[in-house]
Each structure stands twice: as structure tokens, then as C-alpha cells.
Amino acid sequence: MVRSTILDRPRLLTIDPEYMEFDDQDRVSEAPTRFLRAEIEALRYGVKAIRGCRFRIGRIYCVDVRDVSGRILKIRFKSVYRIRRKLLEQKYQAIVSGLFQHYFHDMTRHYLRELRAGRPVELLGVSLNHQGVMFDAKVGWVSWNFLGSKRYWHYYTLYSEDAPNNYKAFVFLDDWNAGVLRGLIETMLKERLSSP
């Protein structure tokens, strides 16, 4: 059960290997929104601050899932003055983990198979092939051997180790499938390091 705020009614979220369903309707009598596994296309997630007059007074946990027709299912939790913060953070992490486990790890594996088969992959404006990555036309292609990446709480960056000031940042909350790109690149970099 998910409750956006203390005053909101409880809403049922179901993450099943075959479908995802969320009661995002205003009326209890309306049917919940359902996305089948094959329809789920993209994910973005993150935490926004609720700003008071001089300091943060809370946070909003956000999870958005988009299907192939462009419909977006939005899940939001709000914690103000640290009320239910730990509980909502646990729910947020469980939801994001469940989405990756049931839907988005398969997407990452699909892109890995494409790359291993020698076919190029395009994701979030980043071109990948067996030789390297191009995340910025000005920088050009960066070999896998010289590609650097850093993971932060809210975003992920790719950069050339030869010129670290040439980088591109992907914000998990703003960029669709930034988590998939991160998983794909980190897996490729691990494989490159482990192969002789």
C-alpha cells in the first residue's frame, strides 16, 4: 500500500513479473492503471527537496514509469518535517529495486546482447559500440579503455579520462532510463577490466 501524504487514501501498487498496476485514479470506483510487461518502456526516479523559507522542510520521493504509448504512471511520497521519512525511503527503495528486478534489468541485458553481437546501441543520446562510447559530438568517440564514470546520489556522469572536463551528466529524476544506461556502461567497463 502506498500513501502519498498523511491525508491521502492508501493506494495499491502491484509489481508483478507480468504487469505493473497502480491505483492512481482520484475516485475509488475507477479502475487502476495497468501496464503489461511488454508495454513498459522507461523509468526515471529520484528525490526532490521541499524547500521552506530558509531551509528544506521535507522531500518528495518520485518514481515515473512510461509505457510505449507515452502514458506515464507517477508515484509520489511526501515527507514533511521528517515525518515517516525512514518508512517512505524504504518503500521508495523497494519500489525502484522491484522495477529494476522485474523489468529494467532485462532491458539492460538486451542492450548487452546487442553490444556483444557487434551491433551499435543508442540510449539517451549516447552511442555505444564494441570500440567505445560517444556521449558528446565535440569530444568524439571515447575508447572503453579511457572511459570514466562516476555515480552520485542524484546523477551519473560519463567522461573521458584523458580530458575529465569533457563529461556528460544524466540525472536519474529527469532523464528516462538513466539507470539502465548506468547499468549497461558499468557492466561493459567491468567486462573490459576482467578480460585480458
N, C-alpha and C positions, 0 to 999 in steps of 0.2 A: 504494500500500500504506500502511496506517495501522497504527501500533503504539502502543497506549495508554501502556504503560510499557516499560522496557527488558526486563522479564521476560515480557511478553505476546507471544503469537504475532502475526505480521503478518496483518492483515485487509484484504481488498479492498473499496474504496469505488469505486463507479461512479456518475458523474453524467452521464447521457446526456440529450439533449433530450426523449426519450420516457419515461424512467424513472430512478429512483434506486435503487441496490442497495447494501446494506452487510452484511458478514459479522459480525453482532452476536451470533451464537449461541456458546454455550460449547463445543459439540462441533463438530469439523471436518466430521463427516458430515452435519450438519443444513444445510438449505438457507438461504442468506442471506435477509434481509428485503428485499422489493422493494416500492417504491411507484411506481405509474404516475403520469405527469404530471398526469392529471386528478384523482388522489386526493390530491395534495399540497395541504395547506390552510394551514399556518402554520409559521413559523420563529422560533426565538429562539437567540441566540448571545452569547458573551461569555467573559471570562477571570475565574476565581476565584483568589484567593490561597490558598496553602497556608501556614498560619501555624505557626511553630515556637514555642519557649518565649518568646522576646523579639522576634523579627523574622520576616519572611517567608522561607521556605526554598524556595519554588517557586511554580508556577502550574499551574492546570488550564484548558486550552482546551476550551470546551464548545460544541457545536452540536447542537440538537434540532430535528427535523423531525416535524410531526404530519400525519397523513392525516385524511380526512373521517370515518373510523370511530373516531377517537380514539387510534389506535396511535401511539406515539412512538418514533422512531428516535434513539437517543442516541449521539453520537460524542464521545469524550473523549481528550485527550492530556495527559500529566503530565510536567512538567519539574521536577526537584528539584535544587537547588544549581546551577542554570543549565546542567545537562547537557542537550544537544540543544535549548536554548531557541530559537535562531535557526531551526533546521530546523523545529521544531514551529510556530513563529509563521508561517513561510512556508506550511506546509501548511494551517494554520488559515485564513489569509487567502485562499489559493487555493480552499478548500472553500466559504467564505462567498461569495466572488466568483462561483464557479461556480453555486451555488444561486440567487443573485440573477439571474445572466445567463440561466439556463435556465428558471427557474420564477417567481421573485418580481417581476422587472421587468414581466412580463406581467400580474401581479395589480395592480401599481401603474397600468399603462396602462389596465386595465379600470376601475378607480376613477376615473381621469382622464376617460375617456369618459363615465362616468355623470355626473360633475360638469359637464362641458361640455354635456351634453344637458339640463341643468337638473334632474336628479334628485338628491335628497339621498343622502349616503353616511354610514354609521355604521361606525366602526372603533375598537376599543379604548375604547369609551365616549365617543368624540369624534364629535360630529355636524358634518358639513360640508355646506354648500350654496353656491350661487353668490354669496351675500351675505357669508358669514363662517363662523366656527367656534365651536362651544360645547364646551368641554372641562371646564367646571365649572358646575353649575346656579346656584351663588351668584354667579358672575361674569356669567353670561348669555352672549349672543351677542357675539362679538368680530368686528368687520369685518376683512376681509382687509387693509385699509389700516393697521390698528392691531395686527395680529397679529405677535408676535415669536417667534423660535425660536432656540434655541442647541443646538449639538451638542457633546457631550463624548465622551470615550473610552468610557464605560460607559453613558451615558444621553442622552436627548434631552428638551428642555423646550419647552413652549408657554406663552406668557404674553401678557398684554395690555400693549401699550406705554404705555397710559395709567396702568396700575397694575401695575408689574413684580413686585410681591409676590404677585399673583394668578397663579399658574402651576400647571402640572401636569407632572410628570416621568414619563418612560417609560424603564424600564431594559431594555436590549436582551436581557439574560440572563433576565429574569423575565417580561416582557410579550410574548406571542405577537404577531408581526407589527409590532413597534415600528419595525423598519427599513422596512417598507412604508409605515407612516404617515409616517415622516420623509421618505421619497422623494416621497410624494404632496403633503405640505404644502410642501416646498421647491420642487417643480415649480410648484405653484399660485402661490406667492409670486414666483417668477421671472417667470411669465407676467404677473402683476399689475404688476410693476415695468416690464416691457418694453412693455406696452400703454399707449397714451396716455390 
